[in-house]
Amino acid sequence: MKYTLVKRNKSFRADSPSQFIGWMRKMDLQSWKDNQEFMEGYAYRKMTFENIRLRYDNENNFVEDLIKNNLLKVEDSKGFLGVF
């Protein structure tokens, strides 16, 4: 799947929400011990600065809320005729 952060126009191809969130965590300026800690911190920042509420209880809900709030676009990464 191709995950695109809408506001930053940055994309990453990942096999799972967990892998995508791991990429987000590594790209963040702050150091986080794991995806759970990152999601909680990211959700706190979004609520504090943009009044956007994100669930961070699990990776699927987190990604679902990113999509609902137009922060993330997820596309099937297969190309022409599903070949690549």
mmCIF file of the N, C-alpha and C atoms, coordinates in Angstrom:
data_MODEL
# 
_entry.id   MODEL 
# 
loop_
_atom_site.group_PDB 
_atom_site.id 
_atom_site.type_symbol 
_atom_site.label_atom_id 
_atom_site.label_alt_id 
_atom_site.label_comp_id 
_atom_site.label_asym_id 
_atom_site.label_entity_id 
_atom_site.label_seq_id 
_atom_site.pdbx_PDB_ins_code 
_atom_site.Cartn_x 
_atom_site.Cartn_y 
_atom_site.Cartn_z 
_atom_site.occupancy 
_atom_site.B_iso_or_equiv 
_atom_site.pdbx_formal_charge 
_atom_site.auth_seq_id 
_atom_site.auth_comp_id 
_atom_site.auth_asym_id 
_atom_site.auth_atom_id 
_atom_site.pdbx_PDB_model_num 
ATOM 1   N N  . MET A 1 1  ? 0.835   -1.165 0.000   1.00 0.00 ? 1  MET A N  1 
ATOM 2   C CA . MET A 1 1  ? 0.000   0.000  0.000   1.00 0.00 ? 1  MET A CA 1 
ATOM 3   C C  . MET A 1 1  ? 0.890   1.242  0.000   1.00 0.00 ? 1  MET A C  1 
ATOM 4   N N  . LYS A 1 2  ? 0.385   2.288  -0.601  1.00 0.00 ? 2  LYS A N  1 
ATOM 5   C CA . LYS A 1 2  ? 1.085   3.559  -0.625  1.00 0.00 ? 2  LYS A CA 1 
ATOM 6   C C  . LYS A 1 2  ? 0.380   4.501  0.350   1.00 0.00 ? 2  LYS A C  1 
ATOM 7   N N  . TYR A 1 3  ? 1.118   4.934  1.359   1.00 0.00 ? 3  TYR A N  1 
ATOM 8   C CA . TYR A 1 3  ? 0.612   5.848  2.377   1.00 0.00 ? 3  TYR A CA 1 
ATOM 9   C C  . TYR A 1 3  ? 1.183   7.229  2.073   1.00 0.00 ? 3  TYR A C  1 
ATOM 10  N N  . THR A 1 4  ? 0.302   8.237  1.946   1.00 0.00 ? 4  THR A N  1 
ATOM 11  C CA . THR A 1 4  ? 0.753   9.600  1.659   1.00 0.00 ? 4  THR A CA 1 
ATOM 12  C C  . THR A 1 4  ? 0.251   10.547 2.738   1.00 0.00 ? 4  THR A C  1 
ATOM 13  N N  . LEU A 1 5  ? 1.194   11.217 3.406   1.00 0.00 ? 5  LEU A N  1 
ATOM 14  C CA . LEU A 1 5  ? 0.835   12.268 4.358   1.00 0.00 ? 5  LEU A CA 1 
ATOM 15  C C  . LEU A 1 5  ? 0.448   13.491 3.546   1.00 0.00 ? 5  LEU A C  1 
ATOM 16  N N  . VAL A 1 6  ? -0.806  13.860 3.591   1.00 0.00 ? 6  VAL A N  1 
ATOM 17  C CA . VAL A 1 6  ? -1.384  14.861 2.698   1.00 0.00 ? 6  VAL A CA 1 
ATOM 18  C C  . VAL A 1 6  ? -0.710  16.225 2.834   1.00 0.00 ? 6  VAL A C  1 
ATOM 19  N N  . LYS A 1 7  ? -0.593  16.747 4.037   1.00 0.00 ? 7  LYS A N  1 
ATOM 20  C CA . LYS A 1 7  ? -0.046  18.095 4.225   1.00 0.00 ? 7  LYS A CA 1 
ATOM 21  C C  . LYS A 1 7  ? 1.426   18.182 3.851   1.00 0.00 ? 7  LYS A C  1 
ATOM 22  N N  . ARG A 1 8  ? 2.152   17.106 4.022   1.00 0.00 ? 8  ARG A N  1 
ATOM 23  C CA . ARG A 1 8  ? 3.589   17.110 3.716   1.00 0.00 ? 8  ARG A CA 1 
ATOM 24  C C  . ARG A 1 8  ? 3.898   16.558 2.339   1.00 0.00 ? 8  ARG A C  1 
ATOM 25  N N  . ASN A 1 9  ? 2.909   15.941 1.719   1.00 0.00 ? 9  ASN A N  1 
ATOM 26  C CA . ASN A 1 9  ? 3.069   15.323 0.408   1.00 0.00 ? 9  ASN A CA 1 
ATOM 27  C C  . ASN A 1 9  ? 4.253   14.352 0.390   1.00 0.00 ? 9  ASN A C  1 
ATOM 28  N N  . LYS A 1 10 ? 4.381   13.568 1.474   1.00 0.00 ? 10 LYS A N  1 
ATOM 29  C CA . LYS A 1 10 ? 5.419   12.552 1.573   1.00 0.00 ? 10 LYS A CA 1 
ATOM 30  C C  . LYS A 1 10 ? 4.746   11.196 1.554   1.00 0.00 ? 10 LYS A C  1 
ATOM 31  N N  . SER A 1 11 ? 5.317   10.279 0.770   1.00 0.00 ? 11 SER A N  1 
ATOM 32  C CA . SER A 1 11 ? 4.738   8.948  0.627   1.00 0.00 ? 11 SER A CA 1 
ATOM 33  C C  . SER A 1 11 ? 5.708   7.879  1.096   1.00 0.00 ? 11 SER A C  1 
ATOM 34  N N  . PHE A 1 12 ? 5.114   6.757  1.504   1.00 0.00 ? 12 PHE A N  1 
ATOM 35  C CA . PHE A 1 12 ? 5.895   5.599  1.925   1.00 0.00 ? 12 PHE A CA 1 
ATOM 36  C C  . PHE A 1 12 ? 5.104   4.353  1.563   1.00 0.00 ? 12 PHE A C  1 
ATOM 37  N N  . ARG A 1 13 ? 5.751   3.387  0.994   1.00 0.00 ? 13 ARG A N  1 
ATOM 38  C CA . ARG A 1 13 ? 5.101   2.114  0.674   1.00 0.00 ? 13 ARG A CA 1 
ATOM 39  C C  . ARG A 1 13 ? 5.335   1.154  1.832   1.00 0.00 ? 13 ARG A C  1 
ATOM 40  N N  . ALA A 1 14 ? 4.244   0.602  2.352   1.00 0.00 ? 14 ALA A N  1 
ATOM 41  C CA . ALA A 1 14 ? 4.329   -0.297 3.500   1.00 0.00 ? 14 ALA A CA 1 
ATOM 42  C C  . ALA A 1 14 ? 3.314   -1.420 3.353   1.00 0.00 ? 14 ALA A C  1 
ATOM 43  N N  . ASP A 1 15 ? 3.616   -2.529 3.999   1.00 0.00 ? 15 ASP A N  1 
ATOM 44  C CA . ASP A 1 15 ? 2.729   -3.689 3.959   1.00 0.00 ? 15 ASP A CA 1 
ATOM 45  C C  . ASP A 1 15 ? 1.649   -3.647 5.030   1.00 0.00 ? 15 ASP A C  1 
ATOM 46  N N  . SER A 1 16 ? 1.825   -2.766 6.038   1.00 0.00 ? 16 SER A N  1 
ATOM 47  C CA . SER A 1 16 ? 0.876   -2.731 7.149   1.00 0.00 ? 16 SER A CA 1 
ATOM 48  C C  . SER A 1 16 ? 0.874   -1.352 7.798   1.00 0.00 ? 16 SER A C  1 
ATOM 49  N N  . PRO A 1 17 ? -0.204  -1.053 8.530   1.00 0.00 ? 17 PRO A N  1 
ATOM 50  C CA . PRO A 1 17 ? -0.224  0.198  9.293   1.00 0.00 ? 17 PRO A CA 1 
ATOM 51  C C  . PRO A 1 17 ? 0.948   0.275  10.273  1.00 0.00 ? 17 PRO A C  1 
ATOM 52  N N  . SER A 1 18 ? 1.316   -0.842 10.877  1.00 0.00 ? 18 SER A N  1 
ATOM 53  C CA . SER A 1 18 ? 2.429   -0.878 11.821  1.00 0.00 ? 18 SER A CA 1 
ATOM 54  C C  . SER A 1 18 ? 3.734   -0.429 11.163  1.00 0.00 ? 18 SER A C  1 
ATOM 55  N N  . GLN A 1 19 ? 3.980   -0.928 9.982   1.00 0.00 ? 19 GLN A N  1 
ATOM 56  C CA . GLN A 1 19 ? 5.195   -0.558 9.253   1.00 0.00 ? 19 GLN A CA 1 
ATOM 57  C C  . GLN A 1 19 ? 5.164   0.928  8.883   1.00 0.00 ? 19 GLN A C  1 
ATOM 58  N N  . PHE A 1 20 ? 4.017   1.425  8.445   1.00 0.00 ? 20 PHE A N  1 
ATOM 59  C CA . PHE A 1 20 ? 3.888   2.840  8.108   1.00 0.00 ? 20 PHE A CA 1 
ATOM 60  C C  . PHE A 1 20 ? 4.118   3.724  9.334   1.00 0.00 ? 20 PHE A C  1 
ATOM 61  N N  . ILE A 1 21 ? 3.511   3.375  10.466  1.00 0.00 ? 21 ILE A N  1 
ATOM 62  C CA . ILE A 1 21 ? 3.672   4.170  11.677  1.00 0.00 ? 21 ILE A CA 1 
ATOM 63  C C  . ILE A 1 21 ? 5.123   4.122  12.156  1.00 0.00 ? 21 ILE A C  1 
ATOM 64  N N  . GLY A 1 22 ? 5.768   2.992  11.981  1.00 0.00 ? 22 GLY A N  1 
ATOM 65  C CA . GLY A 1 22 ? 7.191   2.901  12.298  1.00 0.00 ? 22 GLY A CA 1 
ATOM 66  C C  . GLY A 1 22 ? 8.003   3.892  11.474  1.00 0.00 ? 22 GLY A C  1 
ATOM 67  N N  . TRP A 1 23 ? 7.655   4.037  10.210  1.00 0.00 ? 23 TRP A N  1 
ATOM 68  C CA . TRP A 1 23 ? 8.319   5.013  9.348   1.00 0.00 ? 23 TRP A CA 1 
ATOM 69  C C  . TRP A 1 23 ? 8.043   6.433  9.839   1.00 0.00 ? 23 TRP A C  1 
ATOM 70  N N  . MET A 1 24 ? 6.778   6.727  10.168  1.00 0.00 ? 24 MET A N  1 
ATOM 71  C CA . MET A 1 24 ? 6.436   8.055  10.700  1.00 0.00 ? 24 MET A CA 1 
ATOM 72  C C  . MET A 1 24 ? 7.252   8.347  11.958  1.00 0.00 ? 24 MET A C  1 
ATOM 73  N N  . ARG A 1 25 ? 7.348   7.349  12.833  1.00 0.00 ? 25 ARG A N  1 
ATOM 74  C CA . ARG A 1 25 ? 8.085   7.505  14.097  1.00 0.00 ? 25 ARG A CA 1 
ATOM 75  C C  . ARG A 1 25 ? 9.556   7.830  13.829  1.00 0.00 ? 25 ARG A C  1 
ATOM 76  N N  . LYS A 1 26 ? 10.155  7.125  12.904  1.00 0.00 ? 26 LYS A N  1 
ATOM 77  C CA . LYS A 1 26 ? 11.574  7.349  12.590  1.00 0.00 ? 26 LYS A CA 1 
ATOM 78  C C  . LYS A 1 26 ? 11.813  8.701  11.922  1.00 0.00 ? 26 LYS A C  1 
ATOM 79  N N  . MET A 1 27 ? 10.826  9.212  11.198  1.00 0.00 ? 27 MET A N  1 
ATOM 80  C CA . MET A 1 27 ? 10.968  10.495 10.510  1.00 0.00 ? 27 MET A CA 1 
ATOM 81  C C  . MET A 1 27 ? 10.688  11.687 11.431  1.00 0.00 ? 27 MET A C  1 
ATOM 82  N N  . ASP A 1 28 ? 10.116  11.430 12.594  1.00 0.00 ? 28 ASP A N  1 
ATOM 83  C CA . ASP A 1 28 ? 9.780   12.501 13.532  1.00 0.00 ? 28 ASP A CA 1 
ATOM 84  C C  . ASP A 1 28 ? 11.048  13.083 14.150  1.00 0.00 ? 28 ASP A C  1 
ATOM 85  N N  . LEU A 1 29 ? 11.015  14.363 14.484  1.00 0.00 ? 29 LEU A N  1 
ATOM 86  C CA . LEU A 1 29 ? 12.170  15.022 15.088  1.00 0.00 ? 29 LEU A CA 1 
ATOM 87  C C  . LEU A 1 29 ? 12.435  14.543 16.513  1.00 0.00 ? 29 LEU A C  1 
ATOM 88  N N  . GLN A 1 30 ? 11.397  14.086 17.175  1.00 0.00 ? 30 GLN A N  1 
ATOM 89  C CA . GLN A 1 30 ? 11.526  13.602 18.541  1.00 0.00 ? 30 GLN A CA 1 
ATOM 90  C C  . GLN A 1 30 ? 11.816  12.104 18.521  1.00 0.00 ? 30 GLN A C  1 
ATOM 91  N N  . SER A 1 31 ? 12.517  11.628 19.517  1.00 0.00 ? 31 SER A N  1 
ATOM 92  C CA . SER A 1 31 ? 12.832  10.201 19.617  1.00 0.00 ? 31 SER A CA 1 
ATOM 93  C C  . SER A 1 31 ? 11.731  9.489  20.422  1.00 0.00 ? 31 SER A C  1 
ATOM 94  N N  . TRP A 1 32 ? 11.253  8.358  19.887  1.00 0.00 ? 32 TRP A N  1 
ATOM 95  C CA . TRP A 1 32 ? 10.191  7.585  20.531  1.00 0.00 ? 32 TRP A CA 1 
ATOM 96  C C  . TRP A 1 32 ? 10.663  6.153  20.704  1.00 0.00 ? 32 TRP A C  1 
ATOM 97  N N  . LYS A 1 33 ? 10.258  5.505  21.810  1.00 0.00 ? 33 LYS A N  1 
ATOM 98  C CA . LYS A 1 33 ? 10.721  4.135  22.053  1.00 0.00 ? 33 LYS A CA 1 
ATOM 99  C C  . LYS A 1 33 ? 9.975   3.103  21.213  1.00 0.00 ? 33 LYS A C  1 
ATOM 100 N N  . ASP A 1 34 ? 8.714   3.363  20.872  1.00 0.00 ? 34 ASP A N  1 
ATOM 101 C CA . ASP A 1 34 ? 7.939   2.417  20.067  1.00 0.00 ? 34 ASP A CA 1 
ATOM 102 C C  . ASP A 1 34 ? 6.769   3.131  19.391  1.00 0.00 ? 34 ASP A C  1 
ATOM 103 N N  . ASN A 1 35 ? 6.036   2.388  18.571  1.00 0.00 ? 35 ASN A N  1 
ATOM 104 C CA . ASN A 1 35 ? 4.911   2.982  17.837  1.00 0.00 ? 35 ASN A CA 1 
ATOM 105 C C  . ASN A 1 35 ? 3.821   3.491  18.769  1.00 0.00 ? 35 ASN A C  1 
ATOM 106 N N  . GLN A 1 36 ? 3.570   2.779  19.854  1.00 0.00 ? 36 GLN A N  1 
ATOM 107 C CA . GLN A 1 36 ? 2.514   3.187  20.782  1.00 0.00 ? 36 GLN A CA 1 
ATOM 108 C C  . GLN A 1 36 ? 2.829   4.555  21.392  1.00 0.00 ? 36 GLN A C  1 
ATOM 109 N N  . GLU A 1 37 ? 4.050   4.726  21.838  1.00 0.00 ? 37 GLU A N  1 
ATOM 110 C CA . GLU A 1 37 ? 4.448   6.007  22.419  1.00 0.00 ? 37 GLU A CA 1 
ATOM 111 C C  . GLU A 1 37 ? 4.363   7.126  21.372  1.00 0.00 ? 37 GLU A C  1 
ATOM 112 N N  . PHE A 1 38 ? 4.785   6.822  20.142  1.00 0.00 ? 38 PHE A N  1 
ATOM 113 C CA . PHE A 1 38 ? 4.710   7.810  19.060  1.00 0.00 ? 38 PHE A CA 1 
ATOM 114 C C  . PHE A 1 38 ? 3.258   8.211  18.785  1.00 0.00 ? 38 PHE A C  1 
ATOM 115 N N  . MET A 1 39 ? 2.361   7.224  18.651  1.00 0.00 ? 39 MET A N  1 
ATOM 116 C CA . MET A 1 39 ? 0.963   7.528  18.339  1.00 0.00 ? 39 MET A CA 1 
ATOM 117 C C  . MET A 1 39 ? 0.342   8.415  19.411  1.00 0.00 ? 39 MET A C  1 
ATOM 118 N N  . GLU A 1 40 ? 0.644   8.128  20.664  1.00 0.00 ? 40 GLU A N  1 
ATOM 119 C CA . GLU A 1 40 ? 0.102   8.938  21.761  1.00 0.00 ? 40 GLU A CA 1 
ATOM 120 C C  . GLU A 1 40 ? 0.635   10.372 21.680  1.00 0.00 ? 40 GLU A C  1 
ATOM 121 N N  . GLY A 1 41 ? 1.915   10.535 21.425  1.00 0.00 ? 41 GLY A N  1 
ATOM 122 C CA . GLY A 1 41 ? 2.499   11.867 21.302  1.00 0.00 ? 41 GLY A CA 1 
ATOM 123 C C  . GLY A 1 41 ? 1.981   12.622 20.091  1.00 0.00 ? 41 GLY A C  1 
ATOM 124 N N  . TYR A 1 42 ? 1.857   11.923 18.984  1.00 0.00 ? 42 TYR A N  1 
ATOM 125 C CA . TYR A 1 42 ? 1.349   12.546 17.751  1.00 0.00 ? 42 TYR A CA 1 
ATOM 126 C C  . TYR A 1 42 ? -0.096  12.990 17.951  1.00 0.00 ? 42 TYR A C  1 
ATOM 127 N N  . ALA A 1 43 ? -0.909  12.125 18.568  1.00 0.00 ? 43 ALA A N  1 
ATOM 128 C CA . ALA A 1 43 ? -2.311  12.454 18.835  1.00 0.00 ? 43 ALA A CA 1 
ATOM 129 C C  . ALA A 1 43 ? -2.415  13.659 19.769  1.00 0.00 ? 43 ALA A C  1 
ATOM 130 N N  . TYR A 1 44 ? -1.546  13.724 20.757  1.00 0.00 ? 44 TYR A N  1 
ATOM 131 C CA . TYR A 1 44 ? -1.537  14.860 21.679  1.00 0.00 ? 44 TYR A CA 1 
ATOM 132 C C  . TYR A 1 44 ? -1.228  16.161 20.924  1.00 0.00 ? 44 TYR A C  1 
ATOM 133 N N  . ARG A 1 45 ? -0.225  16.133 20.057  1.00 0.00 ? 45 ARG A N  1 
ATOM 134 C CA . ARG A 1 45 ? 0.127   17.331 19.285  1.00 0.00 ? 45 ARG A CA 1 
ATOM 135 C C  . ARG A 1 45 ? -1.020  17.754 18.376  1.00 0.00 ? 45 ARG A C  1 
ATOM 136 N N  . LYS A 1 46 ? -1.656  16.790 17.697  1.00 0.00 ? 46 LYS A N  1 
ATOM 137 C CA . LYS A 1 46 ? -2.771  17.132 16.803  1.00 0.00 ? 46 LYS A CA 1 
ATOM 138 C C  . LYS A 1 46 ? -3.926  17.743 17.588  1.00 0.00 ? 46 LYS A C  1 
ATOM 139 N N  . MET A 1 47 ? -4.204  17.209 18.768  1.00 0.00 ? 47 MET A N  1 
ATOM 140 C CA . MET A 1 47 ? -5.299  17.749 19.583  1.00 0.00 ? 47 MET A CA 1 
ATOM 141 C C  . MET A 1 47 ? -4.940  19.136 20.103  1.00 0.00 ? 47 MET A C  1 
ATOM 142 N N  . THR A 1 48 ? -3.719  19.313 20.560  1.00 0.00 ? 48 THR A N  1 
ATOM 143 C CA . THR A 1 48 ? -3.287  20.575 21.148  1.00 0.00 ? 48 THR A CA 1 
ATOM 144 C C  . THR A 1 48 ? -3.224  21.702 20.116  1.00 0.00 ? 48 THR A C  1 
ATOM 145 N N  . PHE A 1 49 ? -2.637  21.426 18.966  1.00 0.00 ? 49 PHE A N  1 
ATOM 146 C CA . PHE A 1 49 ? -2.376  22.494 18.002  1.00 0.00 ? 49 PHE A CA 1 
ATOM 147 C C  . PHE A 1 49 ? -3.409  22.622 16.891  1.00 0.00 ? 49 PHE A C  1 
ATOM 148 N N  . GLU A 1 50 ? -4.143  21.536 16.601  1.00 0.00 ? 50 GLU A N  1 
ATOM 149 C CA . GLU A 1 50 ? -5.088  21.586 15.485  1.00 0.00 ? 50 GLU A CA 1 
ATOM 150 C C  . GLU A 1 50 ? -6.506  21.165 15.875  1.00 0.00 ? 50 GLU A C  1 
ATOM 151 N N  . ASN A 1 51 ? -6.713  20.839 17.143  1.00 0.00 ? 51 ASN A N  1 
ATOM 152 C CA . ASN A 1 51 ? -8.011  20.396 17.635  1.00 0.00 ? 51 ASN A CA 1 
ATOM 153 C C  . ASN A 1 51 ? -8.542  19.187 16.856  1.00 0.00 ? 51 ASN A C  1 
ATOM 154 N N  . ILE A 1 52 ? -7.632  18.284 16.506  1.00 0.00 ? 52 ILE A N  1 
ATOM 155 C CA . ILE A 1 52 ? -7.986  17.050 15.801  1.00 0.00 ? 52 ILE A CA 1 
ATOM 156 C C  . ILE A 1 52 ? -7.785  15.893 16.771  1.00 0.00 ? 52 ILE A C  1 
ATOM 157 N N  . ARG A 1 53 ? -8.834  15.126 16.986  1.00 0.00 ? 53 ARG A N  1 
ATOM 158 C CA . ARG A 1 53 ? -8.768  13.985 17.897  1.00 0.00 ? 53 ARG A CA 1 
ATOM 159 C C  . ARG A 1 53 ? -8.436  12.717 17.118  1.00 0.00 ? 53 ARG A C  1 
ATOM 160 N N  . LEU A 1 54 ? -7.382  12.042 17.547  1.00 0.00 ? 54 LEU A N  1 
ATOM 161 C CA . LEU A 1 54 ? -6.963  10.772 16.936  1.00 0.00 ? 54 LEU A CA 1 
ATOM 162 C C  . LEU A 1 54 ? -6.933  9.691  18.009  1.00 0.00 ? 54 LEU A C  1 
ATOM 163 N N  . ARG A 1 55 ? -7.507  8.543  17.687  1.00 0.00 ? 55 ARG A N  1 
ATOM 164 C CA . ARG A 1 55 ? -7.401  7.404  18.599  1.00 0.00 ? 55 ARG A CA 1 
ATOM 165 C C  . ARG A 1 55 ? -6.000  6.821  18.455  1.00 0.00 ? 55 ARG A C  1 
ATOM 166 N N  . TYR A 1 56 ? -5.422  6.415  19.561  1.00 0.00 ? 56 TYR A N  1 
ATOM 167 C CA . TYR A 1 56 ? -4.090  5.835  19.528  1.00 0.00 ? 56 TYR A CA 1 
ATOM 168 C C  . TYR A 1 56 ? -4.027  4.512  20.287  1.00 0.00 ? 56 TYR A C  1 
ATOM 169 N N  . ASP A 1 57 ? -5.193  3.886  20.488  1.00 0.00 ? 57 ASP A N  1 
ATOM 170 C CA . ASP A 1 57 ? -5.246  2.612  21.204  1.00 0.00 ? 57 ASP A CA 1 
ATOM 171 C C  . ASP A 1 57 ? -4.645  1.458  20.399  1.00 0.00 ? 57 ASP A C  1 
ATOM 172 N N  . ASN A 1 58 ? -4.717  1.571  19.060  1.00 0.00 ? 58 ASN A N  1 
ATOM 173 C CA . ASN A 1 58 ? -4.041  0.591  18.209  1.00 0.00 ? 58 ASN A CA 1 
ATOM 174 C C  . ASN A 1 58 ? -3.733  1.217  16.851  1.00 0.00 ? 58 ASN A C  1 
ATOM 175 N N  . GLU A 1 59 ? -2.860  0.583  16.102  1.00 0.00 ? 59 GLU A N  1 
ATOM 176 C CA . GLU A 1 59 ? -2.370  1.150  14.849  1.00 0.00 ? 59 GLU A CA 1 
ATOM 177 C C  . GLU A 1 59 ? -3.450  1.280  13.785  1.00 0.00 ? 59 GLU A C  1 
ATOM 178 N N  . ASN A 1 60 ? -4.374  0.329  13.728  1.00 0.00 ? 60 ASN A N  1 
ATOM 179 C CA . ASN A 1 60 ? -5.447  0.406  12.738  1.00 0.00 ? 60 ASN A CA 1 
ATOM 180 C C  . ASN A 1 60 ? -6.361  1.602  12.996  1.00 0.00 ? 60 ASN A C  1 
ATOM 181 N N  . ASN A 1 61 ? -6.750  1.822  14.247  1.00 0.00 ? 61 ASN A N  1 
ATOM 182 C CA . ASN A 1 61 ? -7.599  2.969  14.577  1.00 0.00 ? 61 ASN A CA 1 
ATOM 183 C C  . ASN A 1 61 ? -6.878  4.284  14.316  1.00 0.00 ? 61 ASN A C  1 
ATOM 184 N N  . PHE A 1 62 ? -5.597  4.330  14.620  1.00 0.00 ? 62 PHE A N  1 
ATOM 185 C CA . PHE A 1 62 ? -4.800  5.534  14.397  1.00 0.00 ? 62 PHE A CA 1 
ATOM 186 C C  . PHE A 1 62 ? -4.791  5.897  12.918  1.00 0.00 ? 62 PHE A C  1 
ATOM 187 N N  . VAL A 1 63 ? -4.494  4.915  12.062  1.00 0.00 ? 63 VAL A N  1 
ATOM 188 C CA . VAL A 1 63 ? -4.474  5.155  10.610  1.00 0.00 ? 63 VAL A CA 1 
ATOM 189 C C  . VAL A 1 63 ? -5.869  5.522  10.113  1.00 0.00 ? 63 VAL A C  1 
ATOM 190 N N  . GLU A 1 64 ? -6.888  4.843  10.602  1.00 0.00 ? 64 GLU A N  1 
ATOM 191 C CA . GLU A 1 64 ? -8.267  5.145  10.209  1.00 0.00 ? 64 GLU A CA 1 
ATOM 192 C C  . GLU A 1 64 ? -8.619  6.600  10.525  1.00 0.00 ? 64 GLU A C  1 
ATOM 193 N N  . ASP A 1 65 ? -8.207  7.075  11.696  1.00 0.00 ? 65 ASP A N  1 
ATOM 194 C CA . ASP A 1 65 ? -8.488  8.462  12.077  1.00 0.00 ? 65 ASP A CA 1 
ATOM 195 C C  . ASP A 1 65 ? -7.666  9.456  11.266  1.00 0.00 ? 65 ASP A C  1 
ATOM 196 N N  . LEU A 1 66 ? -6.444  9.104  10.914  1.00 0.00 ? 66 LEU A N  1 
ATOM 197 C CA . LEU A 1 66 ? -5.657  9.964  10.032  1.00 0.00 ? 66 LEU A CA 1 
ATOM 198 C C  . LEU A 1 66 ? -6.367  10.144 8.696   1.00 0.00 ? 66 LEU A C  1 
ATOM 199 N N  . ILE A 1 67 ? -6.915  9.058  8.182   1.00 0.00 ? 67 ILE A N  1 
ATOM 200 C CA . ILE A 1 67 ? -7.644  9.102  6.907   1.00 0.00 ? 67 ILE A CA 1 
ATOM 201 C C  . ILE A 1 67 ? -8.917  9.938  7.053   1.00 0.00 ? 67 ILE A C  1 
ATOM 202 N N  . LYS A 1 68 ? -9.697  9.692  8.117   1.00 0.00 ? 68 LYS A N  1 
ATOM 203 C CA . LYS A 1 68 ? -10.947 10.422 8.341   1.00 0.00 ? 68 LYS A CA 1 
ATOM 204 C C  . LYS A 1 68 ? -10.732 11.929 8.444   1.00 0.00 ? 68 LYS A C  1 
ATOM 205 N N  . ASN A 1 69 ? -9.585  12.325 8.970   1.00 0.00 ? 69 ASN A N  1 
ATOM 206 C CA . ASN A 1 69 ? -9.288  13.745 9.164   1.00 0.00 ? 69 ASN A CA 1 
ATOM 207 C C  . ASN A 1 69 ? -8.477  14.330 8.014   1.00 0.00 ? 69 ASN A C  1 
ATOM 208 N N  . ASN A 1 70 ? -8.448  13.628 6.906   1.00 0.00 ? 70 ASN A N  1 
ATOM 209 C CA . ASN A 1 70 ? -7.749  14.076 5.691   1.00 0.00 ? 70 ASN A CA 1 
ATOM 210 C C  . ASN A 1 70 ? -6.274  14.397 5.918   1.00 0.00 ? 70 ASN A C  1 
ATOM 211 N N  . LEU A 1 71 ? -5.658  13.648 6.804   1.00 0.00 ? 71 LEU A N  1 
ATOM 212 C CA . LEU A 1 71 ? -4.228  13.798 7.051   1.00 0.00 ? 71 LEU A CA 1 
ATOM 213 C C  . LEU A 1 71 ? -3.430  12.749 6.281   1.00 0.00 ? 71 LEU A C  1 
ATOM 214 N N  . LEU A 1 72 ? -4.115  11.678 5.868   1.00 0.00 ? 72 LEU A N  1 
ATOM 215 C CA . LEU A 1 72 ? -3.458  10.549 5.222   1.00 0.00 ? 72 LEU A CA 1 
ATOM 216 C C  . LEU A 1 72 ? -4.320  10.019 4.096   1.00 0.00 ? 72 LEU A C  1 
ATOM 217 N N  . LYS A 1 73 ? -3.660  9.657  3.009   1.00 0.00 ? 73 LYS A N  1 
ATOM 218 C CA . LYS A 1 73 ? -4.328  8.999  1.890   1.00 0.00 ? 73 LYS A CA 1 
ATOM 219 C C  . LYS A 1 73 ? -3.632  7.661  1.695   1.00 0.00 ? 73 LYS A C  1 
ATOM 220 N N  . VAL A 1 74 ? -4.425  6.594  1.559   1.00 0.00 ? 74 VAL A N  1 
ATOM 221 C CA . VAL A 1 74 ? -3.866  5.261  1.363   1.00 0.00 ? 74 VAL A CA 1 
ATOM 222 C C  . VAL A 1 74 ? -4.375  4.718  0.034   1.00 0.00 ? 74 VAL A C  1 
ATOM 223 N N  . GLU A 1 75 ? -3.441  4.271  -0.794  1.00 0.00 ? 75 GLU A N  1 
ATOM 224 C CA . GLU A 1 75 ? -3.782  3.738  -2.106  1.00 0.00 ? 75 GLU A CA 1 
ATOM 225 C C  . GLU A 1 75 ? -3.137  2.372  -2.284  1.00 0.00 ? 75 GLU A C  1 
ATOM 226 N N  . ASP A 1 76 ? -3.784  1.563  -3.092  1.00 0.00 ? 76 ASP A N  1 
ATOM 227 C CA . ASP A 1 76 ? -3.177  0.293  -3.468  1.00 0.00 ? 76 ASP A CA 1 
ATOM 228 C C  . ASP A 1 76 ? -1.933  0.634  -4.279  1.00 0.00 ? 76 ASP A C  1 
ATOM 229 N N  . SER A 1 77 ? -0.836  0.030  -3.949  1.00 0.00 ? 77 SER A N  1 
ATOM 230 C CA . SER A 1 77 ? 0.436   0.400  -4.583  1.00 0.00 ? 77 SER A CA 1 
ATOM 231 C C  . SER A 1 77 ? 0.687   -0.314 -5.903  1.00 0.00 ? 77 SER A C  1 
ATOM 232 N N  . LYS A 1 78 ? -0.237  -1.146 -6.329  1.00 0.00 ? 78 LYS A N  1 
ATOM 233 C CA . LYS A 1 78 ? -0.046  -1.834 -7.600  1.00 0.00 ? 78 LYS A CA 1 
ATOM 234 C C  . LYS A 1 78 ? -0.191  -0.851 -8.759  1.00 0.00 ? 78 LYS A C  1 
ATOM 235 N N  . GLY A 1 79 ? 0.640   -1.023 -9.713  1.00 0.00 ? 79 GLY A N  1 
ATOM 236 C CA . GLY A 1 79 ? 0.641   -0.124 -10.872 1.00 0.00 ? 79 GLY A CA 1 
ATOM 237 C C  . GLY A 1 79 ? -0.281  -0.585 -11.977 1.00 0.00 ? 79 GLY A C  1 
ATOM 238 N N  . PHE A 1 80 ? 0.077   -0.346 -13.174 1.00 0.00 ? 80 PHE A N  1 
ATOM 239 C CA . PHE A 1 80 ? -0.697  -0.627 -14.370 1.00 0.00 ? 80 PHE A CA 1 
ATOM 240 C C  . PHE A 1 80 ? -1.176  -2.080 -14.396 1.00 0.00 ? 80 PHE A C  1 
ATOM 241 N N  . LEU A 1 81 ? -2.479  -2.287 -14.472 1.00 0.00 ? 81 LEU A N  1 
ATOM 242 C CA . LEU A 1 81 ? -3.119  -3.600 -14.529 1.00 0.00 ? 81 LEU A CA 1 
ATOM 243 C C  . LEU A 1 81 ? -2.768  -4.502 -13.356 1.00 0.00 ? 81 LEU A C  1 
ATOM 244 N N  . GLY A 1 82 ? -2.351  -3.892 -12.249 1.00 0.00 ? 82 GLY A N  1 
ATOM 245 C CA . GLY A 1 82 ? -2.019  -4.674 -11.068 1.00 0.00 ? 82 GLY A CA 1 
ATOM 246 C C  . GLY A 1 82 ? -0.768  -5.505 -11.202 1.00 0.00 ? 82 GLY A C  1 
ATOM 247 N N  . VAL A 1 83 ? 0.064   -5.192 -12.178 1.00 0.00 ? 83 VAL A N  1 
ATOM 248 C CA . VAL A 1 83 ? 1.259   -5.990 -12.444 1.00 0.00 ? 83 VAL A CA 1 
ATOM 249 C C  . VAL A 1 83 ? 2.405   -5.636 -11.494 1.00 0.00 ? 83 VAL A C  1 
ATOM 250 N N  . PHE A 1 84 ? 2.573   -4.356 -11.179 1.00 0.00 ? 84 PHE A N  1 
ATOM 251 C CA . PHE A 1 84 ? 3.708   -3.949 -10.328 1.00 0.00 ? 84 PHE A CA 1 
ATOM 252 C C  . PHE A 1 84 ? 3.285   -2.899 -9.335  1.00 0.00 ? 84 PHE A C  1 
# 
